[in-house]
Amino acid sequence: MALKGKQVYGTLNGKLDEVERQFSELSSHIARNESRIGELTGDREGVYVSLAQLYLPELTDHVRTELAEKQEAVARAVRQRRNQHESLERLVSQNRERRSQKQQTLDSIDEQMNAAGDMIRTKHAAVAQELENSADYQSLKKKIAEAQRKLEEDRKQLGAVRKSVPAKINAYEADVLFKYLLERGYGTEEYVGSFLTRTLDAWAARKVNFDEQKREYYLLKMLPAAIDERLSLEEAAGSELQGTKALLEDSVDRKHGLSDAIQSGKDLDTKRNGILDSVDKLDKEYDGLQEALRDANSTKGSHYRQAVDELKGYLAGQTLQDLRARATETATAADDRLVDKLEEIDREIKELKRETKKVRKEQETVGSQLSGLRDIERHYTRHDYESSKSRFDNSFDMNALLMGYLLGNLTANDVNRSVEQSQHFEHTSQSSSSHYSSSSSSGSDYSSGGDFGGGGFSSGGGFDSGGGGFSTGGGF
């Protein structure tokens, strides 16, 4: 039993959701670490300030004020970065919510398209049945088939005749006496000449049987135009029969509402493509937001880094470098506790940075996988592989393909090719009561041009006239 395209799509969506959650969790992990590092860095600078104030009581109020301002700048930058991250997270959440809503709309449209496809097939069968039972329609089909047969036969026979005309005309014109008399206008009102000339010309005319040859010569000259005229008349007669047949088909079509049903299906298809375009835009927006989150999670080039650097630059110098050494020389425990806190903060920051580097590398890998999975999903939906008539070979294993992709053994293009090779659209079998084929191969059968649903809505040209109907195919 073949697998349904919707089942395979469920497997793809499930894996996509899983990787999206993984990516989001890694982003949150990085954000938490970076936020904590920011807090610890602020604490670290605060400890340095406390040590400076403890060892340098001579600091002026102006210097103390500047130190406080630098500390506040760091704290403000930390808050700004946290707010930026929270804002981006909200935008990501809203993006995924909108995409989920679009997906629900898409699922609803797919169901409507499936129902429309069933309705079209039902109406198509009803139209075909009525046409089969119509004596007028069947008579027209026979007449069209006969006219087409005769036209093709005449094209072949007359084509051969026409092909031989130039050689025959050349043979006449190669006869010196015949050509001489023809150019002299012998036998016409314009012909003039002396008694001797007329006598000799009359002798030559009798010798070559000029009157009969002349009649046959001019018949040959007129033959191509006559052949074209005859074929044109046959084509016109055939086209008239086709027109009558088309009117009858159109009448039955309108009676059952087949064309309207097909148009409704096309409208749904157009709407579906619009939703797919919206999903593509949302995915691109999502990628941009994730990139912004990665930038926000990094301290490089941020306002936070600038504020920290300013504070450290203000406190840097020989005096601050001596603070640790001085702490060991004093009898008070306050500065020792501050130094211990500094060492504890440094250890935690170092561990957090090591962990964050590892998680960020994992996030980049997952982000690349997520981008590829979205490409696979877009390829799948753009080809209507999730439609009700989409089927896959029973041996097809989408989960194995996706695992191969995530493990790096397959590319997204490899997966797409495997999907294309294993997928096909199920065609509803038509009984003799709903589809006709003339033994004469007239090509004038009523045909849907294919299945409906899962591949778009198209009548395939409505009532097929069969390979171009009545035409000369370029003439002779």
HELIX and SHEET records of a PDB file:
HELIX    1   1 GLY A    5  TYR A   55  1                                  51    
HELIX    2   2 ASP A   61  ASN A  133  1                                  73    
HELIX    3   3 ALA A  135  ALA A  174  1                                  40    
HELIX    4   4 VAL A  176  ARG A  184  1                                   9    
HELIX    5   5 PHE A  195  VAL A  208  1                                  14    
HELIX    6   6 PHE A  210  HIS A  256  1                                  47    
HELIX    7   7 LEU A  258  ASN A  297  1                                  40    
HELIX    8   8 HIS A  303  LEU A  315  1                                  13    
HELIX    9   9 GLN A  318  GLN A  321  1                                   4    
HELIX   10  10 LEU A  323  GLU A  329  1                                   7    
HELIX   11  11 ALA A  334  ARG A  382  1                                  49    
HELIX   12  12 MET A  398  LEU A  406  1                                   9    
HELIX   13  13 ALA A  412  SER A  422  1                                  11    
SHEET    1   A 3 LEU A   3  LYS A   4  0                                        
SHEET    2   A 3 SER A 390  PHE A 392 -1                                        
SHEET    3   A 3 GLN A 423  PHE A 425 -1                                        
END                                                                             
